[in-house]
């Protein structure tokens, strides 16, 4: 039984292994906060997957339920009812996040044979108090975990870029490295070739270039 009062059972069954179906595509994935994932494949197709921000959208209702719980007397029936309401709201947010992540990772692993993704240190990024809540809500760690096990099941190849690979600093058109930029700079012009570069799309193109 979980905290919201729901019961679950697990059943173990044997099944025949399916032969993974190979596909031709390769994809580079840059992760962000405003857009959850920015992808570019080897056909030159770029897509921005919006961050659904499940916690942010439900935060007011969750805080209201938590305040109601804090006012209830410990040990009373009303407190238990209020506790269940809070637990159900947390469960709904978690389920919405899992649903989004499962659908996106399934799509990516179904369509691509080689998947290149940046390596992020969530612990270090969480030290930025302005972004900590958004990073926690996004679920980057779970996204990568799902990509890894689904890729293994389907015979895909996951490539993790080096943690210090400057994907957002290199011009994907000419290779010029222009140095670090503040997060608020989303578009920049390459001083060498003059190309106008979207920070996130440019990063996904550079990650794609690492595909073998």
GIKA-V222885 format. One record per backbone hydrogen bond with DSSP energy under -1.0 kcal/mol. CO is the residue of the C=O (numbers start at 1). NH is the residue of the N-H. Records with the same first field share a line. If there is no record, write none. Layout:
CO = NH ; NH
This chain:
2 = 5
6 = 2
25 = 113 ; 114
26 = 42
27 = 116
28 = 40
29 = 118
30 = 38
34 = 51
36 = 32
37 = 49
38 = 30
39 = 47
40 = 28
41 = 44
45 = 41
47 = 39
49 = 36 ; 37
53 = 57
54 = 58
58 = 62
59 = 63
60 = 64
61 = 65
62 = 66
63 = 67
64 = 68
65 = 69
66 = 70
67 = 71
69 = 72
73 = 76
76 = 80
77 = 81
78 = 82
79 = 83
80 = 84
81 = 85
82 = 86
83 = 87
84 = 88
85 = 89
86 = 90
87 = 91
88 = 92
89 = 93
90 = 94
91 = 95
92 = 96
93 = 97
94 = 98
95 = 99
96 = 100
97 = 101
98 = 102
99 = 103
100 = 104
101 = 105
102 = 106
103 = 107
104 = 108
105 = 109
106 = 110
107 = 111
108 = 112
113 = 157
114 = 27
115 = 159
116 = 29
117 = 161
121 = 125
122 = 126
124 = 127
125 = 128
127 = 129
128 = 131 ; 132
131 = 135
132 = 136
133 = 137
134 = 138
135 = 139
139 = 143
140 = 144
141 = 145
142 = 146
143 = 147
144 = 148
145 = 149
146 = 150
147 = 151
148 = 152
149 = 153
150 = 154
151 = 156
157 = 115
159 = 117
162 = 165
165 = 167
166 = 169 ; 170
169 = 178
171 = 175
176 = 171
182 = 185
186 = 199
188 = 197
190 = 194
195 = 190
197 = 188
198 = 202
199 = 203
200 = 204
201 = 205
202 = 206
203 = 207
204 = 208
205 = 209
207 = 210
208 = 211
